Amino acid sequence: MESRLSLSVPGRRLAAMTRTTATPPPATGSAAPLSRTSAETDSASPAPRRLLDWRLRFALLSLIWGFSFLLIKVGTHGFAPLQVTLGRLVFGTAVLAVALVVRGERLPRDPRLWGHLAVAAFLLNALPFSLFAFAELTIPSTLAGICNATSPLWGMALSVVALSEDRPTRRRVAGLGIGFLGVLTVLGAWQGFSGLDPAGTAMALLGSLSYPVGWIYLRRTVAGGGHSPIALVGGQLFLGALQLAVVTPLFTSLPGRIEVLPLLAVLALGALGTGLAVMLQYGLVTEVGPTTAQMVTYFIPVIATAAGVGLLGEPLSWNTPVGALIVLAGAFLTQSRPRRR
């Protein structure tokens, strides 16, 4: 669902793309990059007064993205994984289309930009959303949420190779090592990964890897273009939905019976977890800056685990929460910076 976006996929003017590193947004809903630097965003004039305090919107965004993995699991009970992803992108696109009309904004017209957005839609939306949906056929939603939290680790490793301005520091390298130690803890490596479906787990990890690949691509091709972030994300989600609309009928058929609960789950996953979440995060970034807004990443696996265990009755062994905490600690270190004098 959907990654600060992207997402995302994983959608929005992302803080991740404006920093000197490829700091990934939450993978439940990924999106287009910010066109301003984080320093400019953090020092921008105060945002207009909003109906809800930013802390409430931060909590709401955490809940929406944390519950996305439960919604994916419920959706796959009535629909094929590709159908879940297609519905997610269609409903998410519809929400952003309404937002564009209300805001009086237009989609970009540059054909070259649309080509870049098509690649981004595949890497940040169509591919990772589908991989997580397929993964949750055989693994718990709690494990999928924790695998999603590895995106900052992949992002740090890839940015060192792909972005020349990124330089590894001792702190970031230590964070990378600690993070992947946490992954091994979650998977129970000392007992031979027993009880886990290797294919499903691999798909979830590949989904989390797809986000930083997409973010780095966007950073190198689209970031800093001065385009409306909502328009960029709207176009990106539309192209992702179009890609799935072509592929899905080739590999799936409509279910004989449409069940209400899975349908509502897909609707919520798209409208809330992909569409509304984009708007919430964009508002947070512009109001409190990307540094604070991106902290939502560290709440997602906690909420996903609580939702899976509490509402779906998924089993939980000690190594899952312990490993998740280690993963989050490593991810935090990879994104932290020494204080400037």
C-alpha positions as CSV (number, residue, x, y, z in Angstrom):
1,M,0.0,0.0,0.0
2,E,0.5,1.6,-2.3
3,S,5.3,3.9,0.4
4,R,6.7,10.2,2.1
5,L,4.4,7.7,-1.7
6,S,5.7,6.0,-2.7
7,L,2.5,3.7,-2.6
8,S,3.9,4.4,-3.0
9,V,3.9,4.0,-4.9
10,P,3.0,2.6,-3.1
11,G,1.6,9.4,-4.5
12,R,2.4,13.0,-3.6
13,R,5.0,15.7,-3.5
14,L,7.4,13.6,-1.5
15,A,9.9,14.6,1.1
16,A,11.8,11.6,0.1
17,M,12.7,12.9,-3.2
18,T,13.9,16.3,-2.0
19,R,16.6,15.3,0.4
20,T,20.2,14.5,-0.4
21,T,19.4,10.8,0.0
22,A,16.7,8.7,-1.5
23,T,14.7,8.6,1.7
24,P,11.6,6.5,0.8
25,P,8.1,7.3,1.8
26,P,5.9,4.7,3.2
27,A,5.5,1.9,0.7
28,T,1.8,1.7,0.9
29,G,1.2,4.5,-1.5
30,S,4.1,5.9,-3.5
31,A,4.1,9.0,-5.6
32,A,5.9,11.8,-7.4
33,P,8.7,13.9,-5.9
34,L,8.7,17.2,-4.3
35,S,9.8,20.0,-6.6
36,R,11.3,22.0,-3.6
37,T,14.2,21.1,-1.4
38,S,13.4,20.0,2.2
39,A,15.3,23.0,3.4
40,E,12.9,25.2,1.4
41,T,9.9,23.3,2.6
42,D,10.9,23.4,6.3
43,S,11.6,27.1,6.1
44,A,8.5,28.0,4.1
45,S,5.9,30.4,5.4
46,P,3.4,29.0,7.8
47,A,0.6,27.0,6.2
48,P,-2.9,28.3,6.4
49,R,-4.9,27.2,9.4
50,R,-6.5,23.7,8.8
51,L,-9.6,22.1,10.2
52,L,-7.6,19.3,11.9
53,D,-4.4,19.8,13.8
54,W,-1.4,18.2,12.0
55,R,-0.9,15.7,14.8
56,L,-4.4,14.3,14.3
57,R,-3.8,14.1,10.5
58,F,-0.4,12.4,11.2
59,A,-2.2,9.8,13.4
60,L,-4.9,9.4,10.8
61,L,-2.3,8.8,8.0
62,S,-0.5,6.3,10.2
63,L,-3.7,4.4,10.8
64,I,-4.7,4.4,7.1
65,W,-1.4,3.1,5.8
66,G,-1.1,0.7,8.7
67,F,-4.5,-0.8,8.0
68,S,-3.7,-1.1,4.3
69,F,-2.2,-4.5,4.7
70,L,-5.3,-5.8,6.4
71,L,-7.4,-4.4,3.6
72,I,-5.2,-6.1,1.0
73,K,-5.7,-9.4,2.9
74,V,-9.5,-9.0,3.1
75,G,-9.6,-7.9,-0.6
76,T,-7.9,-11.1,-1.8
77,H,-10.6,-13.2,-0.1
78,G,-13.0,-12.1,-2.9
79,F,-10.8,-11.0,-5.8
80,A,-7.6,-12.0,-7.5
81,P,-4.5,-10.0,-6.5
82,L,-4.4,-8.2,-9.8
83,Q,-8.0,-7.2,-9.4
84,V,-7.3,-5.9,-5.9
85,T,-4.5,-3.7,-7.3
86,L,-6.6,-2.5,-10.3
87,G,-9.5,-1.5,-8.0
88,R,-7.1,0.2,-5.6
89,L,-5.6,2.3,-8.4
90,V,-9.0,3.1,-10.0
91,F,-10.5,4.3,-6.7
92,G,-7.3,6.2,-5.8
93,T,-7.2,7.9,-9.2
94,A,-10.9,8.9,-8.7
95,V,-10.1,10.7,-5.4
96,L,-7.2,12.6,-6.9
97,A,-9.3,13.5,-10.0
98,V,-11.9,15.1,-7.7
99,A,-9.1,16.9,-5.9
100,L,-7.7,18.3,-9.1
101,V,-11.1,19.6,-10.1
102,V,-11.7,21.2,-6.7
103,R,-8.2,22.8,-6.8
104,G,-8.6,23.9,-10.4
105,E,-5.3,22.2,-11.5
106,R,-4.6,20.4,-14.8
107,L,-2.7,17.4,-15.7
108,P,0.8,18.0,-17.3
109,R,0.9,18.0,-21.1
110,D,4.5,17.2,-21.8
111,P,4.7,13.8,-23.6
112,R,8.1,13.1,-22.3
113,L,7.0,13.7,-18.7
114,W,4.1,11.3,-19.3
115,G,6.7,8.7,-20.4
116,H,8.6,9.1,-17.1
117,L,5.3,8.9,-15.2
118,A,4.5,5.7,-16.9
119,V,7.7,4.1,-15.7
120,A,7.1,5.5,-12.2
121,A,3.6,4.1,-12.2
122,F,4.9,0.7,-12.9
123,L,7.7,0.8,-10.3
124,L,5.8,2.7,-7.6
125,N,2.3,1.4,-8.0
126,A,1.4,-1.4,-10.4
127,L,4.4,-3.7,-9.6
128,P,4.7,-3.3,-5.8
129,F,0.9,-3.1,-5.1
130,S,0.5,-6.4,-7.1
131,L,3.5,-8.0,-5.4
132,F,2.1,-7.3,-1.9
133,A,-1.4,-8.5,-3.0
134,F,0.1,-11.8,-4.3
135,A,2.3,-12.1,-1.2
136,E,-0.7,-11.9,1.1
137,L,-2.2,-15.0,-0.4
138,T,0.3,-17.0,1.5
139,I,1.8,-14.8,4.3
140,P,0.1,-12.9,7.1
141,S,-0.6,-9.2,6.7
142,T,1.6,-8.6,9.7
143,L,4.6,-9.9,7.9
144,A,3.8,-7.9,4.8
145,G,3.7,-4.8,6.8
146,I,7.1,-5.5,8.3
147,C,8.6,-6.3,4.9
148,N,7.2,-2.9,3.8
149,A,9.3,-1.3,6.5
150,T,12.5,-2.5,4.8
151,S,12.1,0.1,2.0
152,P,14.4,2.7,3.7
153,L,17.1,0.0,3.9
154,W,16.8,-0.8,0.2
155,G,16.7,2.9,-0.5
156,M,19.9,3.7,1.4
157,A,21.8,0.8,-0.3
158,L,20.6,1.7,-3.8
159,S,21.1,5.5,-3.4
160,V,24.8,5.0,-2.6
161,V,25.2,3.3,-6.0
162,A,22.8,5.3,-8.1
163,L,23.1,8.8,-6.6
164,S,26.5,10.3,-6.8
165,E,25.9,12.9,-4.0
166,D,25.1,10.1,-1.5
167,R,28.1,9.0,0.6
168,P,27.9,6.1,3.1
169,T,28.7,7.1,6.7
170,R,29.4,4.8,9.6
171,R,26.0,5.5,11.0
172,R,24.2,4.7,7.8
173,V,26.2,1.5,7.2
174,A,25.5,0.4,10.7
175,G,21.8,1.1,10.2
176,L,21.8,-1.0,7.1
177,G,23.4,-3.9,8.9
178,I,21.1,-3.6,11.9
179,G,18.1,-3.4,9.6
180,F,18.8,-6.6,7.7
181,L,19.6,-8.3,11.0
182,G,16.1,-7.4,12.0
183,V,14.8,-8.9,8.8
184,L,16.5,-12.2,9.6
185,T,15.0,-12.0,13.1
186,V,11.5,-11.5,11.7
187,L,12.0,-14.5,9.3
188,G,13.4,-16.7,12.0
189,A,16.6,-17.4,10.2
190,W,18.1,-19.5,13.0
191,Q,15.3,-22.1,12.6
192,G,15.5,-22.3,8.8
193,F,12.6,-19.9,8.1
194,S,10.2,-22.6,9.1
195,G,6.5,-21.7,9.0
196,L,6.9,-19.0,6.3
197,D,6.1,-19.3,2.7
198,P,9.4,-18.3,0.9
199,A,7.7,-17.2,-2.3
200,G,5.2,-14.9,-0.6
201,T,7.9,-13.5,1.7
202,A,10.2,-12.9,-1.4
203,M,7.4,-11.1,-3.2
204,A,6.8,-8.8,-0.2
205,L,10.5,-8.0,0.0
206,L,10.6,-7.4,-3.8
207,G,7.6,-5.1,-3.5
208,S,9.5,-3.0,-0.8
209,L,12.6,-2.9,-3.1
210,S,10.5,-1.6,-6.0
211,Y,9.7,1.6,-4.2
212,P,13.2,3.0,-3.8
213,V,14.0,2.0,-7.4
214,G,11.0,4.1,-8.5
215,W,11.9,7.0,-6.2
216,I,15.5,7.1,-7.6
217,Y,14.1,7.0,-11.1
218,L,11.8,9.9,-10.4
219,R,14.6,11.9,-8.7
220,R,16.8,11.6,-11.7
221,T,14.0,12.4,-14.3
222,V,11.2,14.4,-12.8
223,A,12.2,16.1,-9.5
224,G,12.5,19.8,-9.6
225,G,10.4,20.3,-12.7
226,G,8.0,22.7,-10.9
227,H,4.9,20.7,-11.7
228,S,1.9,20.4,-9.4
229,P,2.5,17.4,-7.2
230,I,-1.2,16.5,-7.1
231,A,-1.3,16.6,-10.9
232,L,1.8,14.4,-11.2
233,V,0.5,11.8,-8.7
234,G,-2.9,11.9,-10.4
235,G,-1.3,11.2,-13.8
236,Q,0.9,8.5,-12.3
237,L,-2.0,6.6,-10.6
238,F,-4.0,6.9,-13.8
239,L,-1.2,5.3,-15.8
240,G,-0.9,2.6,-13.2
241,A,-4.6,1.9,-13.5
242,L,-4.3,1.8,-17.2
243,Q,-1.4,-0.7,-17.1
244,L,-3.4,-3.0,-14.8
245,A,-6.5,-2.6,-16.9
246,V,-4.6,-4.1,-19.8
247,V,-3.0,-6.9,-17.9
248,T,-5.7,-8.0,-15.5
249,P,-8.2,-9.4,-18.0
250,L,-5.5,-11.5,-19.6
251,F,-4.8,-13.4,-16.4
252,T,-8.0,-13.2,-14.3
253,S,-11.7,-13.6,-14.7
254,L,-14.4,-12.0,-12.8
255,P,-15.5,-13.8,-9.7
256,G,-18.8,-15.6,-9.9
257,R,-20.0,-13.8,-6.9
258,I,-19.1,-10.3,-5.7
259,E,-18.8,-10.3,-1.9
260,V,-19.5,-7.1,0.0
261,L,-16.7,-7.2,2.5
262,P,-13.8,-7.7,0.0
263,L,-15.4,-5.1,-2.3
264,L,-15.5,-2.6,0.6
265,A,-11.9,-3.4,1.5
266,V,-10.7,-2.6,-2.1
267,L,-12.8,0.5,-2.1
268,A,-11.2,1.7,1.2
269,L,-7.8,0.6,0.1
270,G,-8.0,2.8,-3.0
271,A,-10.0,5.8,-1.8
272,L,-8.4,6.0,1.7
273,G,-5.1,4.2,1.5
274,T,-4.1,5.6,-1.9
275,G,-6.2,8.7,-2.6
276,L,-6.9,10.4,0.7
277,A,-3.5,9.4,2.1
278,V,-1.8,11.3,-0.7
279,M,-3.7,14.4,0.2
280,L,-3.0,14.0,3.9
281,Q,0.7,13.5,3.4
282,Y,1.0,16.4,1.0
283,G,-0.6,18.6,3.6
284,L,1.7,17.4,6.3
285,V,4.8,18.0,4.2
286,T,3.8,21.5,3.3
287,E,2.8,22.3,6.9
288,V,5.4,20.7,9.1
289,G,8.1,19.7,6.6
290,P,9.3,16.4,5.2
291,T,11.5,15.5,8.2
292,T,8.5,15.3,10.5
293,A,6.1,13.9,7.9
294,Q,8.3,11.0,7.0
295,M,8.2,9.7,10.6
296,V,4.9,8.1,9.7
297,T,7.0,5.3,8.2
298,Y,7.9,4.0,11.7
299,F,4.3,3.6,12.9
300,I,3.0,1.6,9.9
301,P,4.4,-1.9,10.8
302,V,3.3,-1.4,14.4
303,I,-0.3,-0.7,13.3
304,A,-0.2,-3.4,10.6
305,T,0.8,-5.9,13.2
306,A,-1.8,-4.8,15.7
307,A,-4.5,-4.9,13.0
308,G,-3.5,-8.4,11.7
309,V,-3.3,-9.9,15.2
310,G,-6.3,-8.2,16.7
311,L,-8.8,-8.3,13.8
312,L,-7.7,-11.2,11.6
313,G,-6.4,-13.4,14.4
314,E,-3.0,-13.9,12.7
315,P,-0.4,-15.7,14.9
316,L,2.4,-13.7,16.4
317,S,5.6,-15.2,17.7
318,W,8.2,-13.2,19.8
319,N,10.6,-12.8,16.9
320,T,8.1,-10.9,14.8
321,P,7.8,-7.7,17.0
322,V,11.4,-7.9,18.1
323,G,12.6,-8.2,14.6
324,A,10.3,-5.3,13.5
325,L,11.8,-3.0,16.2
326,I,15.3,-3.9,15.0
327,V,14.3,-3.2,11.4
328,L,12.8,0.2,12.4
329,A,15.9,1.1,14.4
330,G,18.1,0.3,11.4
331,A,15.9,2.3,9.0
332,F,16.0,5.2,11.4
333,L,19.8,5.2,11.5
334,T,20.1,5.0,7.7
335,Q,18.0,8.2,7.4
336,S,19.5,10.1,10.4
337,R,22.1,12.8,10.0
338,P,24.7,14.2,12.4
339,R,23.8,17.5,13.9
340,R,25.2,20.5,12.1
341,R,27.2,23.1,14.1
